[in-house]
Amino acid sequence: MKVLFATLLLVTLVLTSLIHSTMAHSPVLGEGYCGKKCAVRCSKAGVKDRCLKYCGICCNECKCVPSGTYGNKHECPCYRDKKNSKGHPKCP
């Protein structure tokens, strides 16, 4: 009985950690609209992981990503108007 309980506890912990790690990356590299749009937007970025992170955050909040790899922010005013704590554009 103790072995069964320990096994179930271990399996639960492993599955929980896998689900948590998968969900932690979803804003950045998630499948669907944001993941695909941010992959295109950041395809020519020098620091892709940072670009994908902030693009994913902005896309999840704004529900849009400007077309192309640079500029075109007029297509998505929410994305364009997001600022970081220093007042600089937050979204790539």
C-alpha positions in Angstrom: 0.0 0.0 0.0 2.8 2.4 0.9 4.6 1.6 -2.4 1.5 2.3 -4.4 1.0 5.6 -2.7 4.6 6.6 -3.2 4.4 5.7 -6.9 1.2 7.7 -7.4 2.7 10.7 -5.6 5.9 10.5 -7.8 3.9 10.2 -11.0 1.7 13.2 -10.0 4.8 15.3 -9.2 6.4 14.5 -12.5 3.3 15.2 -14.5 2.7 18.5 -12.7 6.3 19.6 -13.4 5.9 18.7 -17.1 2.7 20.6 -17.4 4.1 23.6 -15.5 7.2 23.8 -17.7 5.1 23.5 -20.9 2.8 26.3 -19.8 5.7 28.5 -18.8 6.9 28.7 -22.4 3.5 29.1 -24.0 3.5 32.9 -24.1 6.8 32.9 -26.0 6.8 29.9 -28.2 3.2 28.8 -27.9 1.6 27.3 -30.9 -1.2 29.1 -32.7 -1.5 32.7 -33.6 1.1 34.3 -31.4 3.8 31.7 -31.8 3.6 31.8 -35.6 3.4 35.6 -35.8 6.2 36.1 -33.4 8.4 33.6 -35.2 8.1 35.6 -38.3 8.5 38.9 -36.5 11.7 37.8 -34.8 13.2 35.8 -37.7 15.9 38.4 -38.3 16.4 39.5 -34.7 19.9 39.4 -33.3 18.7 38.1 -29.9 15.9 35.8 -30.9 15.0 34.5 -27.5 14.5 38.0 -26.1 12.6 39.0 -29.1 10.3 36.0 -28.9 9.8 36.6 -25.2 8.6 40.2 -25.5 6.7 39.6 -28.7 4.8 36.7 -27.0 4.0 38.9 -24.0 2.8 41.8 -26.3 0.8 39.4 -28.5 -1.0 37.8 -25.6 -2.0 41.2 -24.3 -2.8 42.9 -27.6 -4.0 39.9 -29.6 -2.0 41.1 -32.7 1.5 41.3 -34.1 2.5 43.7 -36.9 3.5 42.1 -40.2 7.1 41.8 -41.3 10.3 41.7 -39.3 10.5 45.5 -38.5 8.2 48.5 -38.4 4.5 48.4 -39.4 3.5 49.0 -35.8 0.7 51.2 -37.1 -1.1 47.9 -37.8 -1.4 47.2 -34.1 -1.8 50.3 -31.9 -1.7 48.4 -28.6 1.5 46.7 -29.6 3.0 50.0 -30.7 2.0 51.9 -27.5 3.3 49.4 -24.9 6.3 50.9 -23.0 8.8 49.4 -20.6 9.6 50.9 -17.2 12.1 53.3 -18.9 9.6 54.6 -21.4 11.0 52.7 -24.3 9.0 50.5 -26.7 8.4 47.1 -25.0 7.4 45.2 -28.1 9.8 44.3 -30.9 
